[in-house]
Amino acid sequence: MPRTRPRCPQCASTAVVPIVYGMPLEEDFVQAQAGRIVLGGCIVGLRQPDPTHYCTTCQGDFHRARGAYYAEGSSEAQYPLDGVGG
């Protein structure tokens, strides 16, 4: 079964890309320039929890935990991991 893109918990868009942390490799810069990832920086743990995904529609970021996606600063789950809205 192909994996579906998650939905943004803020605007419900599926125009979502993963956030990659750590020292980027040359390929990471290529992927970021193409819009397939967002570079999250070299220092992990500045925000708790660190966002795992970025929405290219509303420019919001969010994290995945316990089988659901959470908007920044929210403790309320918005969408399950399969990307299907509830």
BAROFI-667962 format. One line per field, with one value per residue (C-alpha): residue number from 1; residue in three letters; x, y, z. Coordinates in Angstrom, 3 decimals, always signed. Layout:
! BAROFI-667962
num <- NUM, ...
residuo <- ALA, ...
c1 <- X, ...
c2 <- Y, ...
c3 <- Z, ...
! end
This chain:
! BAROFI-667962
num <- 1, 2, 3, 4, 5, 6, 7, 8, 9, 10, 11, 12, 13, 14, 15, 16, 17, 18, 19, 20, 21, 22, 23, 24, 25, 26, 27, 28, 29, 30, 31, 32, 33, 34, 35, 36, 37, 38, 39, 40, 41, 42, 43, 44, 45, 46, 47, 48, 49, 50, 51, 52, 53, 54, 55, 56, 57, 58, 59, 60, 61, 62, 63, 64, 65, 66, 67, 68, 69, 70, 71, 72, 73, 74, 75, 76, 77, 78, 79, 80, 81, 82, 83, 84, 85, 86
residuo <- MET, PRO, ARG, THR, ARG, PRO, ARG, CYS, PRO, GLN, CYS, ALA, SER, THR, ALA, VAL, VAL, PRO, ILE, VAL, TYR, GLY, MET, PRO, LEU, GLU, GLU, ASP, PHE, VAL, GLN, ALA, GLN, ALA, GLY, ARG, ILE, VAL, LEU, GLY, GLY, CYS, ILE, VAL, GLY, LEU, ARG, GLN, PRO, ASP, PRO, THR, HIS, TYR, CYS, THR, THR, CYS, GLN, GLY, ASP, PHE, HIS, ARG, ALA, ARG, GLY, ALA, TYR, TYR, ALA, GLU, GLY, SER, SER, GLU, ALA, GLN, TYR, PRO, LEU, ASP, GLY, VAL, GLY, GLY
c1 <- +0.000, +1.535, +2.117, -0.053, +1.117, -0.008, -2.561, -1.629, -3.516, -3.860, -5.248, -5.842, -3.550, -1.543, +1.192, +3.426, +7.149, +9.345, +11.721, +15.281, +17.560, +21.320, +24.252, +22.865, +24.581, +24.854, +21.846, +19.819, +20.427, +19.286, +16.131, +15.400, +15.862, +13.404, +10.862, +10.891, +12.223, +12.764, +16.068, +15.383, +18.857, +21.773, +20.624, +17.858, +15.720, +15.334, +11.575, +9.824, +8.803, +10.701, +8.357, +8.587, +6.663, +6.173, +3.074, +3.909, +0.354, +0.041, +3.760, +2.900, +4.924, +3.762, +4.924, +3.911, +3.329, +1.248, -0.192, -1.443, -0.269, -0.227, -0.085, +2.663, +1.741, -1.316, -1.889, -4.979, -4.508, -5.819, -5.282, -4.252, -0.970, -2.593, -3.370, -7.133, -8.949, -11.355
c2 <- +0.000, +3.342, +5.787, +8.890, +12.378, +13.680, +16.475, +19.755, +20.022, +23.790, +23.998, +20.328, +20.650, +17.638, +19.925, +18.793, +17.979, +16.471, +18.606, +17.258, +18.068, +17.867, +18.956, +18.871, +16.917, +18.212, +16.074, +17.677, +21.109, +19.780, +18.268, +21.487, +23.636, +21.344, +21.740, +18.079, +18.734, +21.654, +22.001, +22.253, +23.247, +21.552, +21.922, +19.547, +20.063, +23.842, +23.431, +20.694, +18.699, +19.550, +19.806, +16.883, +18.336, +21.678, +22.764, +24.637, +26.003, +27.796, +27.733, +26.045, +23.276, +20.398, +17.203, +13.585, +11.711, +8.809, +8.050, +11.567, +14.997, +18.018, +21.699, +23.768, +24.548, +22.273, +19.159, +18.187, +15.629, +16.716, +13.827, +10.188, +9.065, +7.772, +11.363, +10.932, +13.777, +13.068
c3 <- +0.000, -0.990, +1.824, +1.679, +2.537, +5.894, +6.064, +7.675, +10.985, +10.461, +6.899, +5.875, +2.835, +1.681, +0.291, +3.139, +3.159, +5.872, +7.920, +7.902, +10.848, +11.220, +9.077, +5.516, +2.783, -0.768, -1.751, +1.054, -0.482, -3.870, -2.319, -0.412, -3.522, -5.343, -2.514, -1.473, +2.049, +4.431, +6.259, +9.982, +11.131, +12.803, +16.406, +17.403, +20.476, +20.470, +20.258, +22.153, +20.319, +17.157, +14.167, +11.743, +8.779, +7.001, +5.064, +1.862, +1.688, +5.046, +5.990, +9.268, +10.837, +12.958, +14.584, +14.592, +17.833, +19.082, +15.644, +14.869, +13.729, +16.041, +15.082, +16.658, +20.259, +20.227, +22.301, +20.305, +17.506, +14.134, +11.710, +12.021, +10.469, +7.283, +6.252, +6.273, +7.982, +10.782
! end
